[in-house]
């Protein structure tokens, strides 16, 4: 499939403050850009031309200065609707760092401590059981050796899992009993009815067996989703309202939220699945659940937003907690988010990778395998959105596209490689 690529490229001049603002009016032709970025633009265009992705929005800041912004391809390939700066993306798991920051803000306000047991806020978790042996219908379980904590949830070492990350009896339990939200990611027609809301999902998670003892292993999971329920419990507010008032509005993230309705659907990117026969449409503005006012508020994977909104969030982190001169989070809390808590042995990465509170931690090994640059902190989403920040160099990368890549395609897409090739040398 060949497309007539719609592209915009910007090289931005020095900024007095490390903040991200509107890019209009300060563009220069791509031919005048740093040659690293000329090459990057060409590679991104090729990915659209060969049908690897529908389009993308990419922003790079180095040494506190925006240096690259590129928009190419389409938000919908069938209609040839161009990708724009206003395009809304499903953030999927790039929602997780946002919710993790929310938890740290509440700790600073004295409303919780990350060392608190989850059962302090959600009592049903006090008697959690852990899978030991047996099949789905004949499980042997044991009590937790210690209470699951908020720290465990932040670092995905709670013992909770996702329905789509394996096929153990615990994963089978999640599927059979609908321990999940309604999402196209990993869903099978034989799955039980998904939870209708955050409260119901929390109840189902509490009743489900844990995959491992709390604190022992990294299991990618609904842990961050549960953090959203804890935010609701300690604040007395719905998660969407609390995030808007305490994080999105202060950061100017006016295009980020759990719902896409009305005219905004016209800028909502089509969701694609990579297959052997090319990109397959799996969700559109017409059939998306983002229109549903009653959809489950999953702080671990259900936000949508623009690339520029996420750059604002990433900028705050790269600034060690400040944005536009206002402090949202202390440096100590940012350091806590980025401190290694557990090791990820296998999650698309070949080398072991440290993980903090919602953020993976780059190392020389992860950079060598083109997964994450050394000294960076970030995460990604199922739709191949990805970001990382480096507070020491005041640098960041935010890349947005919308294509889900199940095995074996997940390790074949070169998005991270191209971004690292364009930026890692400068960071050193």
N, C-alpha and C positions, 0 to 999 in steps of 0.2 A: 504494500500500500504506500503510495507516495502522496505527500501533502504539499500544497503551496504554503510554506511556513509564514505565519504572521509573527514578526519578532520586533522587539524593542530592546535596545541596549543603551545603558547609561554608564558613564564613568563620572563619579561624583568628586567634587573638590573637597579641600580640607574643611572640616567643621569645627567651630570653636568649642562646641560641646559634643560629647559622645551621645547623641540622640539621633533617632531616625525620624525624618520628616518626609513630606511629600516630595517625590522625585521630579515632578513636572517643573520645567523651566530651568533645569540645571543639567541638561543632557548634552553630550557631545557625541559625534559619530563613533560608531564601534571601531572604525579603522584607526582611531587615535588612541584606543585603549591600550593598556598594558598587554603585551603579547601573550601573557598567561591567560588572559581573559578572552582575547581573540580566539585562542585555541579552544577554550572552554565553550564559548558560544557556538563554534563550529561543531563540537562534539554533541552539544545539546540539540542542535538542529538536526544532526544525523539521527539521533534517537527518535525524533518525530518522523523524519522521512522514512525510516525503516520500520515504523510501527511499534517501537519498543515502549513509547509513552505517547499520550495524546498531546502534551505540552507541559510547560513548567514555568515557575516564577522562582528566580534565584537572587538572593541578596548576600553580599559579602562585605564585612566591615573589618578593617585591619588597623591596628594601632589607634583605635578610637575614631577612625575616619571611614565613612562609606566609600568603597572603591569600585563596587560592581553591582549592577542590577540588570537583570535580563529576563524578558518575558517572551516566550515563544510558543508556537503551536496553538492548540484549541482546547477550550473547555468542553466542547462537544464536537467530535470528529465528523459525525454524520451531517450535521447542519453547518459545519465549518464556522461555528461561533468561536471567535478568537479568544484566546486566553488574555486576561487583562490583570492590572493591579487590583481590581475590585472583585476578581473571581473568589468565590468562597470554596474552601476545601474542607473535606472531612479530616479532622486532625487525628482521629483514632487514638493511638496510644501517646501521641504528643499532647494529649490531654493530661497525662499522668504527671509530668513535671509541674503543671499549673496547680493541680490539686495538692501535690506535695508541698509546694510553696505556701498554699493556704493553711496547711497544718502547721508549718513553722511560724506563720503569722499569729495563729491562735496560741501557740506556745509562748511567743513573746508577750501576748496579752494576758498570760496567766490563766487561760481557760482550759488548758490541758498540758500534759507533759508526754513526750514521746516514750518515756518509760512506763507510762500508765498501761495497765492491762486493758485489752479491748472490752472485756466484760464490765469494766467500770461504766462504760457508756452503752454497751449492748449486752445485757446480762445473759442472753441465751448462749454466749460463747464461753461461759464459765465451765461448762461440762463437755467441752469438745472432745471428740474421740479421733484417734489416729489409726489409719489403715495399717494392718500388719500382714495379712495374708488372705487367701481365698478369692473366689470369683465374685461377681456382682451380687449373686443371690445368696452367697455363703461367706460373707465377709467376717474376718476376725479383726477386731479393733482393740486398742488400748487407750487409757486416758492420757491426756497431755502430761508431760513431765513437769512443765511449767506453763503458766498462763501466757497466751499469745499477747503481745504488746503492740502499741502503735508503731514502735521502732520496727517490729517484724513486718508490719503492713507496708511501711515506707520502703523497706529494702526487699520486698517480695520473698521473705524467708518465714512466712507465717504458716506454711503448710497448705494454704488455699491454692487452688490451681484455676485453670480455664478449661472449659469443656473441649476446646479444640487443640490442646497442646500435647495430647497423647491418647493412648487407648488402654490405660490401666483400668482396673475395676472402679477406681475413684472417678476417672474421666467418664466411664460408662454410667456411673451413678449420676453425674452432673447432667448428662444427656437425657437419661431416662426420666429424671425428676425435674427437668427444666431449671436446673441451677445455672441460669444464664439470662442474658438479656436478648432481645430480638435484634439480631445483627446478621448481615450476610456473611460475616467472617466465620468460616468453619462450621456453618450450620448444615445439618443433615435433615432430610424429610422425616426421619424417624425420631427426631428429638422430641422430648416432652414440651409442653406449652411453656414458653419463657415467662419469667417473672414480669408482672405488670408494672411494678414500680420499685423504687429503691428499698423501701421498707420490706417488701415481699422478698426481694433478692437477698437482703441481709438475713432474713429468717431462714431462707433455704440454705444459705451458706453455713449458718450456725448448725443446722441439722445434718449437713453433709459430713462424711468422714474427711479428715485432713489427709493429704498425700504424704506428709512427713511431719516429724515433730517440729514445733516452732523453734526457729533459730538455727536449724541444721543445714538446710539447703536452699538454693535459689529455685523457686518455681514461679514462672511468670503467671500472673493470676488476676483475679478480681480483688486483690488486696487494696488497690487504689480506689476501686469502686466503693469498697467498705469505708475507706477514709472519707469519702464524700458523705456517707451516712453519719459518720462521727461528727463531721462539720455541722450537719443539720442538727444533730442531737445537742451539741454544746452551745450552738448559737440560737437555736429556736427558729432558724430561717431555712427556707428551701435553698438547696445548693446553688441553683441558678441565680437567685437573688443575692446570696452572700458573695459569690464570685464577682458578680457585676458591680456591687457596691464597694467591695474591698480591694479588688484587683483590676478588673477590666476598666472601670471608669478612671481610676488614678493613672493607669497606663495609656489611656486614650484608645483602648481596644474596643472600639464601638461596633465592630463587625464580628465579634466573637460571642458565641453562645450555643445553647443546646437546640435551638429551633431556627428553621429557615422557612419563611412564609412570604406570601404576597409577592411584590415585585422582586424581592431578593432571590426568589427561585430562578429568575432569569440569569443570575450570575453564579448559580450553584453548579459546580463542575460535575459532569457525568462520571460515574464510578465504573472503572473497567477492571476486568480480570484477564491476566495474561494466560493464553492457551497456546497449544501447538499450532492453532490456525489463526493466531493473531489476537488482537484485543477484543474481548467480548463485553458488551454492555451488561452490567448487573444491577445498576440502580440509576435512576434519572430523577430530574426535578419533579416529574409527574408521579412516581411511585415511592418516593423517599419517605421514610418514617420521620425525618426531621420536620415534616409538616404537622405531625401529631402532637397536639398540645399536652397529651397525657403520656408521652414517651418517657422511658426510664432515664433519669438524670444520672448518667454514668460518668463520674469524674475521671474514670480510667480510660474512656475511649469514645465518648459521644459528643465532644465539642466540634464545632465548625468555626472557621474563621478565615480571614485573609492572611496572605504572607506578611504584609506590613504590620498587621496586629501582632503576629508572632515575633517579628523582629523587635517590636517594642518590649515584649516580655523577655526575649533573649538579651536585649540591651541592658535591662535592669539587672539581670544575672551577671553579665560581663562587667557591669559597673559595681559589682559586689553589693547590690541591694538598692541602688539609687537610680532614679529616672527623672530627667528634667530638673535636677537639683533637689528632688524630694526623696527621702529615704522611705522605702516600703518594707525593707527587711534588713536586719543588722548584718554586718559582715560575719559575725559569729554564726548566724543562721545559714548564710550562704556557704560558709566553710563546712557546716554540718551536713548540708545537702550533698556536698561534693566529697565528703570523706568516705573512704572505702569501708563498706559494711560486710560484704560477702563477695564471693567470686562466682562469676558465671562461667561454667565450663563449656557450654554449647548453646548458642542462641544466634546462629548465623555467623558467629565468629569462630575462627579456627583456633586462635590462641585464647587462653583463659583471660577473662576481662573482669576488672573490679567494678562493683556497683555500689552506689551510695543510696541516698534517699530519693529515688525516682530518676536517677541519672547514672548512665554508664560513664566510665572513666577511661579515657584514652591513655595508651602507653606506647612505647616504641614498637612492641609486638603488634598491637592493633593497628598502628599506622602502617607497618610493613605489609600487613595483609589487606590494606585499603579498607579498613572498617571504621576506625576513628583516629584522628590525629593525636599524637602524644601531647599530654597536657591539656586536653580538651574534656569537656563534660557535656553530655547531651543525650538525646534519645531519638526515636523515630516512630512512625505510625504505619499501620498495615497498608495504607495506600501509597507507601514509599515517600511520604514526607519525612524529612530528616533535618536535624539541627544540631549544632554544637557551639559552645562558647569557650573562650580562654580568658579568664579574668586577668591573668598576668600580662598578657599582650593586648588586652582590651579588644579582642577580635571575636568574630562570630560568623557562622554560615547558617542561612535558612534556605532550604530547598523544598519546594512544593510541587508535587505532581499528583496524579490520582490513578494508580494502577496497582492492584493487588497481585502479588507474585507468589503463588504457592510453589512448593517443591515440584520440579527441580529448578524452576526459574528464579527463585529467590537469590541464589548465588551467581546468577548469570547477568543480572542487570548491573551496569557499571556506574550507577549514579554516584555512590560514595567515592569510587576510584577517581572519577573525573574531578570531583570537588577537592579531594585531597591533593591530587596532582597540581591543581591550580593554586592551592593555598599553603600547603605544608612547608614548602621551601621558604616562603616569605615569613612564616611564623618562626622559623629557626634563625 
